[in-house]
Amino acid sequence: MKKGFSSGDELYAEDVFWVLFDYEVTRSQRYPAALSLIHMETTPSGDDSYLVRAATSVFNVALNSHLRSADISTGNGKTYRILLPTTNEAGGRAVCERLLSIFRNRFESKEGESIIFSINIGMASHAGGADLTKEALLARAESALRKSQLKGSNTYVVYSDL
């Protein structure tokens, strides 16, 4: 189900992510604490379908190794969401910068094939409290991702305090 199992490339299943997302938003509303959501899209180099499958595993391993155990991540090889509990805008920006830094590097598949990733990141952050809604957090992260895509590859855009 989650990080640290056999190959290190496991993320939360989409349905589990949404249950945990609802829980964390409700908790942040009731006990005001910052909450950040990253919406990210990645494109590996190459058109070979085998390379794309290998790239997903490589990406997931690299992602898992650079997130906290408290962070909640899900993805399908192209689109990823990462919920950062108790993380304010500054902390979320630090995660975005770290992700950009990591994925600027060249990776190798198990077969020795070279893989390069282009990523775009949108992040929404909220201080918590009664005015936090999951719909607004999701919409802002999605909007930030679209603006990042307009800026070009390997960029991020942040919305905070909805």
LINZIBEL-V579777 format. One record per helix or strand. SS is the DSSP state (@ for helix, = for strand). FROM is the first residue (numbers start at 0). LEN is the number of residues. Records with the same first field share a line. If there is no record, write none. Layout:
SS = FROM-LEN + FROM-LEN
This chain:
@ = 13-17 + 48-17 + 88-15 + 133-18
= = 34-10 + 71-4 + 78-7 + 106-2 + 113-2 + 116-10 + 154-6
